[in-house]
Amino acid sequence: MLHYTLVFLVLGLIAALLGFTGIAGASIEIAKVLFFVFLVLFVVSLVMGRRRSRGI
């Protein structure tokens, strides 16, 4: 999922450099959403892994 975030971020930056502001804005927004979803899933997996390692 982090890979897709980076792909959309790079796509948005390239589109912004070429002047496609609508595509750039949409791509950056998708990258933001994917990053926050990745971050939430990462924190959840850390908590669950810590809970599992203690045997609870």
N, C-alpha and C positions, 0 to 999 in steps of 0.2 A: 504494500500500500504506500509505503514511503517512496518507492520508485515512481509510482504514478504521480505523487505530489511533485516530485522533482521534474518529471516530464512536463506537467502542466505549467510549472513555474518557468522553465526554460522556454516553452512554447509561448507563454505570455510575454516574456522579456524580448524574444525575437520579434514577435508581432508588434510590440511597442516600438522597437527600433525601426521597423519598416513602416510604421505609421498606421497600422490597423488597430485603432484604439478600442473599438468595440470587441474585437476578438481578444485583444490583450486583457481588457477588463474582465471578460467572462472567464478567461483561462486563469487569471490570478485568483478570482473568487473560487473557482473549483479547487485550485491548489490550497487555498486557505481552509476550505471545508475538509478536504482530504487530510490535511495536516492535523487538524483538531480531532478528527475521527481516529487517526493513527495515534495521537497522543493519549486519548481516552482509553483506547484498547491496550496501549502499552502500560498505562498505570494499572488498569484492571488486571492484566497478566502479571505484573509485579506483585500486586496484593495477593492474588490467588496463589502464585508460586511461593510466596513467603508463608502463607497460611498452610499450604500443602507440605512444605518442608518441616514445619513444626509438628506435624501429625494431627492437626485439629480437623 
